[in-house]
C-alpha cells in the first residue's frame, strides 16, 4: 500500500505482484478531513491493506473508506466535529502524547480565522514525564489553554495534573496569561465554549466523552438566546389535525389517549 502524489492530491495505491491499483484520493475519505488528518490517512491505508488481504474487492474497500466518518454516531471520541456554533468544536479522546501530537498537527493544517483554544488533560496514573510530554505536544499549537483533570484522579491530587500541564506549557514558552487551570472537566469545557468567538476553533481533549459531547451540542452561544425563527412558533401535530394522514387497514382505528395517537385494531364483535 503506497501513498502517491498526483495532480489532485494524494492517492492511496495498491501494488500486488506487479499490478498497480489506484484506490482512492485521500481527500475523498471523510475521516481524513480532506486529507489533513494524516494519522487517519495512515489508518485508511492499513484498513485497505487488511481488507484486500482478506479478499475484499476494491469497490468494497472504496465504499468502506468513503462511508466511514468521524461523527459522534460512528466514532465517539475520535475527532468529532461540531459546526453548528459560530465557532468550530472538535472533541477527541486523546490520552497519550502520540494522539495529542497527531491532533495538534491536524489543528495546524486547519484554516482558522480566529483563535485556537485547547482544553487539555492527562490521566493521573501516567508517569510525570508522560504528563509533561502531553503538554509538550500541544505547546505552540494553540492560543489559549485550559488545563483540566479527569473525574477519576487516579491517585493524584485534585488539581495536581492540570498544574503540571500548566507548568510545562509555561516552561515551553507559552505565555502564562494564556494558560488557565480549571480542574473540573465540565467547568473547563464550559469555560472554553464561553471564551470562543466567531471563527475560533475549540479543541477539547475529553475524558467523559458522551457528557462532553452533550455539553458541546447543547451550549447556547448567548445565554438565554432563543432562535428568532422558533420563538412563539405553534407546534403542529399533523395526525391530530388530519386523521387521514395515516392510511388505516380495514378493522383498524386511531386511538387518542394521554400517550398521544396510536393505531389499534377494533375488537371483534362477540361470537
N, C-alpha and C positions, 0 to 999 in steps of 0.2 A: 504494500500500500504506500503510495507516494503522493506528496503534495506538490503539484506542478504549477508554475506561474504561467498565466496566459493573459491575453489582452483584456479579458473581462474579470480578472482576479485570480484566485487560487482554485485549482481543480483537484479534487480527490481522485486519484487514478489508481487502477489496479493492474498490476503486472502478474501474469501467470503463464509459466512455461513459454516465455517469449511473446505471448499475446498481450495487447495493450488495450485496456478498457477504461475510457474516461467515465467516471461515475457521476460526480455532481459538483457544481460550483459551491464553494463554502458559503457564499452569501445567500444561497437558497435554503440553507439549513437554519430553521428558526432558532434553535438552541445556541447558535454561534453569534447571534445578534449581528447579522450581516457580515460575518467573518471576523468581527472584532474580538470575540471571546475565543482566543486561540486555544485555551485549555479544552474548550468543547469541540473545537476543530479536531484536536488530538483524540478526544473521546469518540468523535464520529468516525475517525479513521479506524480505531480499534474495533468499534462496533461493526463497521462494514467488513473488516477482515474476518471477524468471528462469524458473521452471517454467511459470508462467502464460503468459509471453510466448512460450514455446516450444510452446504448445498443450497442455500437460498439464492434465488435468481437476482440478477442486477436490478430488475424492476422492483422486486420486493424490498431490496435494500434501499433503493432510492426513495420508495414510498415511506419506509420507516423513518428515514432521516428527514424527509420533508414534512412529516405529520407530527413528529415529536417536538414539543417545545418546552420552555421552562416556566409555564404558568403554574400558579399555586395548585391548580387542579391536578396537573400531570406530575409535577416535581416539586412538592412543597419544600421550601427552604433552599432551593437551588436557583439562584438568580431570578427570583420572582420580581417582575417589573409591574409597577402600578403607575399609570399615566393620567389618572383622572383628576389629579390636583393641578394647580398651575405649575407645579414642580414635579420632577420625576423621582420616584422612590424605588430602590432596589433592595430586596430582602434576601440575605444569604446566610446559611448556617456554617459559615467559615469558622472553624475552631482550631486551626493549626496554621503555621506560618506559610506552608505551601498553598493552602486555599486562599489565605489572605493576600498572598503575593499575586496569584492569578487574577483575583477580582480587582485588586488595586491597579494592575496593568490594564485591565479592561476599562476601568474608570478613566485612565489617561487617554484612551482612544475614543471615548465618547465626546460628542460635541455638547459642551455645557456652557450656556450663556452666562450663568451666574456662578454662585459658589458651590463647592463640593463639601458636603457635610457628612461626617462619619460618626456612627455610633459603634464603638469598639469595645469588645470584651474578650475574656480568655478564661478557660476552665481553671478552677482553683487547684486541681490536682496535677497540673503541669509543673515542671521544674521552673525555677525562677528564670533561667536562661531561655526557656521556651516562651515564657510570657513576654520577656523583653524582645525576643525575636519577632513575635506577632506585632509589637509596636514598631519595630524596625521596618517591617514590610509595608506599613501604611505611611510612615514619615515622608513628608514631601508630596504626597499624592492628593491631599485634601487641604481645604482652607480652614476647617473648623472640626474639632474632635470633641466627642462626648464619651468619656470612659465610664463603663458600667461593669457590674458584676453579674454572674449567673444567679438565679434564685437559689440554687444549691451551691453554697460557697465551697463545698468540698474540703473543709478543714481550714480555710482561710478566714481572716477577719472580715468584717462587714464591708469595708472599703479598701482592703489590702490590695486586691488585684487591680482595681481602677487606679489607685495611687501609683502602683508600679508601672502601669501603662503610661500614666501622665508623666512620671519622672523620666521614663525612657524617651518619650517623644520630645520632651524639652531638651534632654541630653543630645538628641539627634538634630537639634536646631530648630524645632518648631517653637514659635512664639508662645510663651506661657499663657498669654491672654487668649490664645486660640484653642486652649485645652481646658475642658471642664471635667469635673468628677461628679457623676450622678450615679451612685451605686445601684439604685433600684432600676431594673430594666424597663419597666412600664413608664416610669417617670422620665427616664433617659430618652425613650422613643418619642414621647410627647414633646419633650424639650426640643428635639431635633426637628420635628414637624412644625412646631411653632416658630422656630428660627427661619425656616425655609421661606423663600420668596420666589416669585415667578422666575422661571428659568434656572432655578437651582437643581442640584442633584443631592438627594439624601440616600446615603449608603448605610444600611442597617445590617450589621453582623449580629444576628439574633440567636437566642437560645430557645425560648419558648415560642416556636415558630407560629403555631396556629393563633395564639393570643396576640402576637405581634402583628400578624397579617390583618387580623380584625381591627387592631388599633389603626393601622395604616389606611385601610379602606373606609373606615367609619369616621376618620378625622375630618372635622369641619374647618376649612381654611379660615373662616371668620366665625368667631364664637356666636352661636345662636343664629347663624345665617340660614335663610330659607330660600330655596330656589324660587325665583320670581315666576317661573313657568308653572310651578306646582302649588304655590300659595293660594289657598281658597278654592282649589280645583275640586269639583264634585267627583266623588268616587262612583264609578259606574259598575253595576252588577248586571251584566248583559243577559244572563239567563233569567233573572228576576224580571227584567224589562221585556224580554222576548222569549217566552217559554218555547217558542218554535225553533229556538237556536239549537236545541237538542233534537236529533232525529230519534224518535222512540219506536221500538219494535212493538208489534201487536201484543197487548197484555201488559205493557209497561206504563208507568206513570211517574211524574215528578213529585217527590215528597219534599215539603219545606218544613224544617224544624229548626231548633236552636243551633244546629251544626251547619246549617246552610241549605243547599239544594242537592238532592241526590236522586238517582234513578232507582226505582223499585218495581218488582213485578206484582201485579194485582193478585191477591189471593184467589185461588179457585173457589167458585161457589160450591156449596155443600153437595155431597154425592147424591 
